Amino acid sequence: MSSAARVLVTNDDGITSEGLRRLAAVANDAGLDVVVAAPATNASGASASLTAVQSGGRIRTDRHALAQLEGLPAFGVEATPAFIALIAMRGAFGPPPDIVLSGINSGHNAGQAVLHSGTVGAALTGASHGCRAMAVSLIAGRTPHWDTAAAVATQVLPLLLDAAPGTVVNVNAPDVPVAEIRGVRQARLASFGAVQTNIAEIGQGFVRLEVVDIDAELEAGTDAALLGDGWATLTALQPICESDARGFASLCEDSGPSPSCAHIVHDKIPW
């Protein structure tokens, strides 16, 4: 792909997020044609929802200046990340993007809980419209090591540019200095996320929830386990596609198997 590829940088933490600025800098330093458009406020957990605040049929988009990237066009949008990715494909922020970069999220997006991530939702939306896409997240402590996540994104980006349209990868970085990262490993999704939502109380007319860390044995080879061991992880994801519905064949006139998507893993990534 040309070095002048058009890139949308978005996130779910909002336009003022430091992680967003760092990911925009990665794309800008790579010589790409970058536009930044992110939610005006935090939209974590939005998944791929298509929600926007409209007034008179118009969605508000305010220009922003990103520190040390003042010349880069950046917009705060009253919408969810996936909605922003969708309207970017329609030319809302200039020429439609070839690449969607989402993140750097404050907090990792690991395991099957990526289903609920607005960061991942934006990447999947872009990929479902033919873009190459990458979601980037960081296990964020009190002083997040943004440089580490940015370094991992910088390593993966050239491979993403050469990948097939529709490719989408989920990248997570441990919260350690760059010099302490063990490398990048391909990983399966863990069967659980970083936290679990439990019912704390049920009363008359209300339900109260609590969010707790999961105390479970980490599954070997999964993103959660590898992150815990100091590796950055990369997992190829699939946009929505048909699966094999053989168990329902008796209900259908055509009992042939439905097509299913192949997992996309680039063979050049140095694990």
N, C-alpha and C positions, 0 to 999 in steps of 0.2 A: 504494500500500500504506500502511496505517496506520503512524504514527510509533511505535506500540507493537509493531511486528513483533518476533517472537521470534528471537533470533540465537544460534547456537552459534559460539563462537570456539575454534578448535583450531589445532594445528600439528604438525610432526614433530620439532622441536628440543627439545621437552619443556616441562613446566609451569613451569620456572624461567627460560625464555627471555625476554630483554628484548623481542624482537620480538613475542612473544605478548602481553605486557603492553601494548605500544604499540598493537597492533591492537584489543585489548579496549577501550582508551581511546577509539579512534576510534569504535567502535560505541556506547560509553557516552555520549560527548559528543553523538552524534546523537540521543540520547533513546530508544534502542532497549532492548528487554527482553533483557538479555545474560546468558548463562551461559557460563562458560569450562570446557572439559574437554579436556585434552591428555595426551599420554603422560607417564608418570612419569619416564621416561628417554628419551634421544635415540632417535628411530625414523626417522632419515633414510634415504631409499632404500627405504622400505617400500611404495611405490606404493599400490595399493588393496587390499593384503592384509588379510585378516580374521583377525588373530592376537591372542590375549589370554592372559595368565597366569591360570589358574584354580586355586583351592584349594577342594575340596569343592563344585565346580560354581559357585563364586562368583568374580567378577572384582573385584579390590580397587580401590576408589575412595577416595582420601584428600582431605580438604578442605585447601585452600591459601589463603593470604592474598596478594593481589597488591599490591605497593607502590603507594600512592596510589589504589588501587581496593579498599580493604579491605571495602567493603560488597558487592562483586560476588561471587556464588557461583562458586567455582573448584575444580576437581577434578583431581588427578593420577591417571591411570588406567593400570593395567598392561595396556595394549593399544596397537595401532597406530592411527594417525589415522583411517583409513577405518572401522575397527571402532568407534571412538568415535563417528564420525558416524552409523554404522548404528544403534547402540543409543540414540543421542540421538533418532533418529526414533521409537523405540519407547517414549520417555518415561523413559529412564534418569536424566535430569538435570532433570526437570520437564517442562513442556509441550513437545511436539516443536517444533523450530525451523522458521521460514519461510526463514531465511537461514543459510548456512554461510560463515563467513569463516575462511580458513586462512592462517596466517603470523604475523607477518612472518618469512619464512625468512631465515636467515643464509646468504647465497649465492643467486645468481639461479637460476631454473628456466627455462631457455631451450632452444629447439630441440626436436627430437623426443625428447630425453632426458627430457622431462616425463613420459614413460611410467613412469619409475622413481621419480618424486618422491612422497614421502608427503604433502607439502603439497598438491600437485595431486590426489593420490589421494583425499584427504578431500573436496575440493571436488567432484570428479566423482561420488563416492558420494552426497553430498548432492543434487546435481542429478539423479541417476538416481532419487531418491525424491521428486522434485517441488520441491525447494528451489531458490532462486536461490543461486548460490555464487560466491565469488571467492577465488582463491589469490593471495597477495601475497608477493613476494620482493625481496631487496635484494642488489646486488653488495656484499658486506661486506668492507671492508678492516680495518686494525688498529683504527680508531676508526669503526665503522659510523655512517652518517648515518641513523639510525632516523627522524628527523624528516622526511626527504625521502620515504621510503617511506610514512610515515603520512599525509603531505600528499597524495600521489597516491591512496592508498586513500580519503581523505576526499573527493577530487574525484569518484571513480568510484562511491562508495557510493550517492548519491541516484539515479543512473541504474540501478544494479542493483536498487534497491527498486522501480523502476517497470517493470522488465523482466518478461518472461513467465516463469512457472514452468519450471524446467529449464534456465534460462540459467546458463552457467558461463563465467567469464572468468579468464584468467591474466595477472596484472599483475606487471611487473618494474620496479624503479627503479635508476638508476645511483647509485654511491656518491659523490655530490657534495652540497654544501650546497643547501638548498632554492632559494636565490637563483640558483644556477648551472644548475638543471635547465632544459632547453630546451623542455619541454612533454611532452604525452602523445601517442604515435602508435600507430595500429593497425598490427599487424605480423604477418607470416607466421611460422610456426615455421621456424627454421633446420634444415637437414638433419643437424645434429650438435649436441651439447651443449657444455657449457663445458669438459669434460675427457673423456679417453678412457682406457679400461681396456685395458692390454696384458698379454700373457703375458711375464713377465720371466725365468722359469725353469721348466723341467719336470724333475722328478726322480723317483726311485723312491718312489711313494706320496704325492707332493705336487705342487702347482702353485703358483707364487708370482706374484702380480700386481703391477703398478705402475700408478698413476694419474698421468697427465701432462696438461698443458695441450695443447689441440689447436692446432697451428700450421697454420692453413688460411685461405685467403682468405674473408673474410666475404661472405655473399650479400646483395646490396642488397635493402633492404626487409624483411629478416628481423629478428626480435627481437634476435638476437645482434649484428647490424650496427648497429641503431639504439641499442642500449644502449651500444655502444662509442663512439657519437657523442654521448652525453650525453642521449639521450631516455629517458623512461619509455615502456614498451611495454604494449600491451593486445592480447591474442589471445583470441578467442572459441573455446572448445573444445566438443567434443561428448561427452556420455556415450556409453557403448556402445550401438550401434544396428546394424541390418542395413544391408548395402551391396548394390549391384547385382551379382548373381552370374550374369550372362548367360553367362560362359564355362563354367559348369557346367550349363547348361540341358539338355543331352542326358542328364544323369543323373537329371533330375527329371521327375515326371509333369506338374507345372505349370511351364511354361517362362517364365512371365511374370516381369518384373523385380521384385526385392525393393524395398521402400521404403527410402529412405535419408534420413538426417537433414540438414536444411538448416543451414548455418553461421549462427550467431547473432551479429550485430554490431549494437550499438545505435547508431542514427543520431544521437543527441544528444551523444555524447562529443566534446569539442572537441579534435580532433587538432592 
